[in-house]
Amino acid sequence: MTLKKPVRKAVFPVAGLGTRFLPATKSVPKEMLTVLDKPVIQYVVDEARAAGIEHFIFVTGRNKAVIEDHFDLQYELQDTLEKRGKTAGLETLSRYQPEAGTTSFTRQQAPLGLGHAVWCARDIVGDEPFALLLPDMVMKDPKGCLSGMMELYGETGGNVVSTEEVAWEETHKYGVVEKGDAAGAGFEIRGMVEKPEPGTAPSNLFINGRYILQPEIFDILERQGPGAGNEIQLTDGMLNLASEQPFYGYVFEGETFDCGSKAGFIRANIAFAMDDDEVASEVREEMARHLG
Ligand code: G1P
């Protein structure tokens, strides 16, 4: 069993309520809040496309229809821009326009946990490996986190999760892996635990929201009961899968911004603004004014 089929599809769980950003997220999904000039979800979809993903699967929920609109053709806007000769705007629209038939949307009907959200995509994914990207985590890295994971997957096959170091006091907020022997550019995973009690984490390598998983995860999630926080946890399902299939860790060395938190969201805006010629100097001056 080589488990090295190509990874063509990516799943984006976007059903979360975004309560940390109320009132902004009362009618706007948190994934549509903008970092500089793109919604958060666009960064994650771009990362997936750059890694060779061909089909984009969104697990949405009530109040999230605008995400589907964002990835659709906006005919009236396009027509108006054409009539007015606004070529820059037209180019921007076309650059981010997914090809017809390459997006799918399904709903997680109740907030039962990340494992349950992933399971909701089972029919659309079918019997092939898939990537999973958590949109709260926006990455900044010249290579792209998922592209780096794809390289490792090319060597090892199996299942791959991306990890990075975090302060030991923060480990209780995340899924944490136990590191085994080196494997290619990554390492074998010996164990995983979701939100370990303070002082009990097996390492300070946390799962940062990027996964390549084999389809056997779906049967496991279907049978699985609730775990930490009384939710169906993906990490518990992966631990189970790791007893049957190889599981590897990828070490991400770029920058990660948790855009599910206010501070992470602001840090992302600053970091991306610094790369933007149009606004960088003005933003730098403003920051200096506050720091001075
Ligand atoms: C989820 C995962 C966790 C992972 C984290 C990354 O947790 O369950 O393993 O480390 O995302 O952001 P959540 O943020 O939904 O609590």
Residues whose N, C-alpha, C, O or C-beta is under 5 A from the ligand:
A	BS01	G1P	L114 K173 Y174 G175 I207 N208 G209 T235
